[in-house]
Amino acid sequence: QVRLVESGGGLVQAGGSLRLSCSAPGTTFRFDSMGWYRQRAGKERELVALISGRGETKYGDSVKGRFTISRDGAKNIVYLQMNSLKPEDTAVYYCNVPVSVIRDFWGQGTQVTVSS
């Protein structure tokens, strides 16, 4: 079992920045890819950003150029630097780690609220 712990959410004004972190305390093996998803009110969960074990990244279209995903692979920590935040970025952000093609784990989510 993998437990993911997210932190860094909060309330920020439009144009501001936040940095999310996700760690996996007690995990003894190194994750390959790690990612962030978000779910806005009344919407389906959507991809925000992914990072592979080799550092390759992929972003959702709505966050390209504003958000940056990075990781500390040795510690199984993934970060999401969010700049130029917009009210439409308001959502619950979830950390995700796939451990096989049929099994993945999710964090509990952290709320990000961007005021206009």
N, C-alpha and C positions, 0 to 999 in steps of 0.2 A: 504494500500500500504506500502511496505517495501523498504527503500532505504539503500543499502549497499555501504559502502565507503572503498575502499582498499588503502593501502599505503605500502611503503617499497621496492618496486621494484627498479631496477637500473642495472648498469653495474658492473660486478665483474669478476675477473680472475678465471680461473679453480682452484679448490681447496679451494676457498673462501666460505664465508657464507653471507647469507642475512636473514632478518626476515620480513615476511609479516604480516600485520595486517588488519583486517576487522571489522568494527563496523557498527552499525545500529542506527544512531542518531534519536532520537524521537520515537523509538519503545517502547511501554509500556508493552508488554508481553514478556515472556521469551521463547526463541527458544528451541526446543528440539535438533535436530542434526544440525550441521553446517559443511561445508566442503570447500575444495579447489579443483578446477579442473584447467587444463591448456590446451592450444591449441598451438601446435607447427606449424610452417609454413607448409602448405600443408597437415596437419594431422587433424584428428577429435579431438574434445575435449575429454579429458580423465581424469579419476579420479586421483587425487594426494593423498588426505587424507580426512577422515571423522572422526568426533568425535560426540558421542551421548550425550544426556543430562546426562547420568550416567558416562560419561568419557571414554566409550569404543571407541577404535580407530581402523581404518582400513586404510591401505596404498596401493597405487599402487605398483606393483612389482618393478618397476624401481627406486623407491625412498626409499624402505625399508632400514632401518639402517642408512639413511642419513638425512631424514627429520623427524621432529617431530611436530605434531599438538597439540595445547593446547587451552584452552578457559578460559575466565572469564565469567562464566555463568550469574552472577548477572548483568553484563553490556552488555551482548550479544556481546562480542568481541571474535574473534577467531584469533589465531596466527599460523603461519607456519614458524618454524625455519628450514632453509635449510643450511646444511653443506656439505662439500666435493662436491661442485657444479661442474658439468661437462658441457661442451659445449652443449650436448644434452638436458640439462635442460632449454635451451633457449626457451622461450615461453611467451605467455600472460597468466597470472594466474588470475583466477576468483574465487571469493567467492560465495558460494551457500548456500541458506537456504530454505529447504522445510518447508512449513507451513501446508500442507495437502498432501494427496496422489495424488492430481491432480494439486497442485499449488506450485510453488517454485519461488524464486527470485534470481537474479544474480547481482553481482556488475559490474562495468564498465570495470574491468580488469586492471591489472598492468603489465607492461613489465619487464621481467627479461632476461638479456642478459649475458651470460657467455662466456668470451673470452678464447681462448686456448693459 
